[in-house]
Amino acid sequence: MASRLFELKLTPGMFAICRLAPDQDVPGWAVGEIVSITRTPEELSIVCPQGAVPDHIRCESDWRCLRVVGPLEFSMTGVVASLTGTLAMADISVFVVSTFDTDLVLVKETDLDGAIAALKAVGHDVAP
């Protein structure tokens, strides 16, 4: 049983995780219901709907998004650890995005069924 249990919802559609140059402007194609843009000195990372990404952009595609139903309090601890620890035990790689209100756990489409089964097995509620 996981130390903290959460309700997650599967977000429709496929997502891509893109890497652009750190000094590049945020492109106009980085749009959608769920988009994350993060800049570091080394890169500009964009998570967005897969269909929005032009063919020439360096990216990893075929990701699905499980959204923790929130909002979550900033003082809450163990959210990401509870989810990623469970998925690590199932040998499932993840990409995590945190927002002001919630956390998003992305898993490859090929791992989605296993991820949902692993999360449910420890008591998390996962809705389609």
Buried (B, 14 or more C-beta within 10 A) or exposed (E): EBEEEBEBBBBEBBBBBBBBEEEEEEBEBBEBEBBBBEBEEEBBBBBBBBEBBEEEBEBBBBBBBBBBEBEBEEEEEEBBEBBBBBBEEBEBEBBEBEBEEBBBBBBBEEBBEBBBEBBEEBEBEBEE
